[in-house]
């Protein structure tokens, strides 16, 4: 029997994350395993407002937004990992370590975001994330998120 993928469409992503246009960075979750890993995509298009100023003659998707996309992917994995959560609960970006940018991301690219759960201690969750374009790593980092009730 073939493994069934755990796909999340935009409606369920929006139910899990508080972010909205233009700051919602996850277009679809391709697969996830609670407590282990998640793979999602972000389609980078020239229509995004960021490209009017970064950089108008050579549009490059900002590295900080790639990190934000990875952080949003970790938030989804966190929410799909816990069995009980409050309506007012969020995963807040707490830290970035060892971030590396390997190649510019431009309109027309599709970011494949892969995050892996590393550990949890006192409601701080640690993940390793990679963003890839065409199978090549364009960004990698360790990310920490804090599970908080607002």
The 8 nearest C-alpha neighbors of each residue, nearest first, counted from 0:
[[1, 2, 3, 4, 5, 30, 32, 6],
 [2, 0, 3, 4, 5, 30, 6, 32],
 [1, 3, 4, 0, 5, 30, 32, 31],
 [4, 2, 1, 5, 30, 0, 6, 31],
 [3, 5, 30, 6, 2, 29, 31, 32],
 [4, 6, 30, 31, 3, 7, 29, 32],
 [7, 5, 29, 30, 28, 4, 8, 27],
 [8, 6, 28, 27, 11, 12, 5, 9],
 [7, 9, 27, 10, 11, 12, 6, 28],
 [8, 10, 12, 11, 27, 13, 26, 7],
 [11, 9, 13, 12, 8, 14, 7, 15],
 [10, 12, 14, 13, 9, 8, 7, 15],
 [13, 11, 9, 15, 14, 10, 16, 8],
 [12, 14, 10, 16, 11, 15, 9, 17],
 [13, 15, 11, 12, 16, 10, 17, 9],
 [16, 14, 12, 13, 11, 75, 17, 78],
 [17, 15, 13, 18, 14, 12, 75, 74],
 [16, 18, 19, 13, 15, 14, 89, 23],
 [19, 17, 23, 16, 22, 20, 13, 24],
 [20, 18, 23, 22, 21, 17, 13, 16],
 [21, 19, 22, 23, 18, 24, 47, 48],
 [20, 22, 23, 19, 47, 48, 24, 18],
 [23, 21, 20, 19, 18, 24, 64, 67],
 [22, 24, 19, 18, 20, 25, 21, 26],
 [25, 23, 68, 22, 41, 26, 71, 67],
 [26, 24, 41, 27, 23, 40, 68, 39],
 [25, 27, 41, 40, 9, 24, 42, 28],
 [28, 26, 8, 40, 39, 25, 7, 9],
 [27, 29, 39, 7, 6, 30, 38, 40],
 [30, 28, 6, 39, 38, 27, 5, 7],
 [31, 29, 5, 6, 4, 38, 28, 37],
 [32, 30, 37, 36, 5, 38, 33, 29],
 [31, 33, 36, 35, 34, 37, 30, 5],
 [34, 32, 80, 35, 79, 31, 76, 36],
 [33, 35, 80, 116, 32, 36, 76, 77],
 [36, 34, 116, 32, 33, 115, 37, 31],
 [37, 35, 115, 32, 114, 31, 116, 34],
 [36, 38, 31, 114, 30, 113, 76, 32],
 [39, 37, 113, 30, 112, 29, 28, 31],
 [40, 38, 28, 112, 29, 27, 111, 37],
 [41, 39, 111, 110, 27, 26, 112, 25],
 [40, 42, 110, 25, 26, 109, 24, 43],
 [41, 43, 109, 110, 44, 40, 108, 26],
 [42, 44, 106, 108, 107, 109, 41, 105],
 [45, 43, 106, 46, 107, 47, 42, 108],
 [44, 46, 106, 47, 50, 43, 107, 58],
 [47, 45, 44, 48, 50, 49, 106, 43],
 [46, 48, 45, 49, 44, 50, 21, 43],
 [47, 49, 50, 51, 46, 21, 52, 45],
 [50, 48, 47, 51, 53, 52, 60, 61],
 [51, 49, 53, 52, 48, 58, 47, 55],
 [52, 50, 55, 49, 48, 53, 54, 47],
 [51, 53, 54, 50, 55, 49, 48, 58],
 [54, 52, 50, 55, 58, 49, 51, 59],
 [53, 55, 58, 52, 57, 56, 50, 59],
 [56, 54, 51, 52, 57, 58, 53, 50],
 [57, 55, 54, 58, 53, 52, 51, 50],
 [56, 58, 54, 55, 59, 53, 105, 50],
 [59, 57, 54, 50, 55, 53, 105, 56],
 [60, 58, 105, 104, 61, 53, 54, 103],
 [59, 61, 104, 105, 62, 58, 103, 64],
 [62, 60, 64, 63, 59, 65, 53, 104],
 [63, 61, 65, 64, 66, 60, 100, 138],
 [62, 64, 66, 61, 65, 67, 60, 68],
 [65, 63, 67, 66, 62, 61, 68, 60],
 [64, 66, 62, 68, 67, 63, 69, 61],
 [65, 67, 69, 63, 64, 68, 70, 62],
 [68, 66, 64, 70, 65, 69, 71, 63],
 [69, 67, 24, 65, 71, 66, 70, 64],
 [68, 70, 72, 66, 67, 71, 112, 128],
 [69, 71, 67, 73, 72, 68, 66, 74],
 [72, 70, 74, 68, 73, 69, 67, 75],
 [71, 73, 69, 75, 70, 74, 68, 76],
 [74, 72, 76, 70, 71, 75, 77, 69],
 [75, 73, 71, 77, 72, 76, 90, 78],
 [74, 76, 78, 72, 77, 73, 79, 71],
 [77, 75, 73, 79, 74, 78, 80, 37],
 [78, 76, 74, 80, 75, 79, 73, 81],
 [77, 79, 75, 80, 76, 81, 74, 15],
 [78, 80, 76, 77, 33, 81, 75, 82],
 [81, 79, 33, 77, 34, 78, 76, 82],
 [82, 80, 78, 83, 79, 77, 84, 33],
 [81, 83, 80, 84, 79, 78, 33, 77],
 [84, 82, 81, 85, 78, 80, 79, 86],
 [85, 83, 88, 86, 82, 81, 78, 87],
 [84, 86, 88, 87, 83, 148, 89, 149],
 [85, 87, 88, 84, 148, 89, 149, 15],
 [88, 86, 85, 149, 148, 89, 84, 147],
 [87, 89, 148, 85, 147, 86, 149, 84],
 [90, 88, 147, 146, 91, 148, 87, 149],
 [89, 91, 146, 145, 74, 144, 147, 92],
 [92, 90, 145, 144, 93, 89, 146, 147],
 [91, 93, 144, 94, 143, 145, 70, 90],
 [94, 92, 144, 143, 145, 91, 95, 142],
 [95, 93, 143, 142, 92, 96, 144, 141],
 [94, 96, 142, 141, 143, 140, 98, 97],
 [97, 95, 141, 98, 140, 142, 94, 143],
 [96, 98, 140, 141, 99, 95, 139, 142],
 [99, 97, 140, 96, 139, 95, 100, 141],
 [100, 98, 139, 138, 101, 97, 140, 137],
 [101, 99, 138, 137, 102, 98, 139, 62],
 [100, 102, 137, 138, 99, 136, 103, 139],
 [101, 103, 137, 100, 104, 138, 136, 135],
 [104, 102, 59, 105, 137, 101, 60, 100],
 [103, 105, 60, 59, 108, 102, 106, 137],
 [104, 106, 59, 60, 108, 58, 107, 103],
 [107, 105, 44, 45, 43, 108, 104, 58],
 [106, 108, 44, 43, 105, 109, 42, 45],
 [109, 107, 43, 106, 105, 110, 132, 42],
 [108, 110, 42, 41, 43, 132, 111, 107],
 [111, 109, 41, 132, 40, 131, 130, 112],
 [110, 112, 40, 131, 130, 39, 109, 132],
 [111, 113, 130, 39, 38, 40, 129, 110],
 [112, 114, 38, 129, 128, 37, 130, 111],
 [115, 113, 128, 37, 36, 127, 73, 126],
 [116, 114, 36, 127, 126, 35, 117, 128],
 [115, 117, 126, 35, 36, 118, 34, 125],
 [116, 118, 126, 125, 115, 127, 119, 124],
 [119, 117, 125, 124, 116, 120, 126, 123],
 [120, 118, 124, 123, 125, 122, 121, 117],
 [119, 121, 123, 122, 124, 118, 125, 145],
 [120, 122, 123, 119, 124, 145, 146, 118],
 [123, 121, 146, 120, 145, 124, 119, 147],
 [124, 122, 145, 120, 121, 119, 144, 146],
 [123, 125, 119, 144, 143, 118, 145, 122],
 [124, 126, 143, 118, 117, 142, 119, 116],
 [127, 125, 116, 117, 142, 115, 141, 143],
 [126, 128, 141, 115, 114, 140, 142, 116],
 [129, 127, 114, 140, 139, 113, 141, 69],
 [128, 130, 139, 113, 138, 112, 131, 114],
 [131, 129, 112, 138, 111, 137, 136, 110],
 [130, 132, 136, 111, 135, 137, 110, 134],
 [133, 131, 110, 134, 135, 109, 111, 108],
 [132, 134, 135, 131, 109, 108, 110, 111],
 [133, 135, 132, 131, 136, 111, 130, 137],
 [136, 134, 131, 132, 133, 137, 130, 102],
 [135, 137, 131, 138, 130, 129, 132, 134],
 [136, 138, 101, 102, 131, 130, 100, 135],
 [139, 137, 100, 130, 99, 136, 129, 101],
 [138, 140, 129, 99, 128, 98, 130, 100],
 [141, 139, 98, 97, 128, 127, 96, 142],
 [140, 142, 127, 96, 126, 95, 97, 128],
 [143, 141, 95, 126, 94, 125, 127, 140],
 [142, 144, 125, 94, 93, 124, 126, 92],
 [145, 143, 92, 93, 124, 91, 90, 123],
 [144, 146, 123, 91, 90, 122, 93, 147],
 [147, 145, 90, 122, 89, 123, 144, 91],
 [148, 146, 89, 88, 145, 90, 149, 91],
 [147, 149, 88, 87, 89, 146, 85, 86],
 [148, 87, 88, 147, 89, 86, 85, 146]]
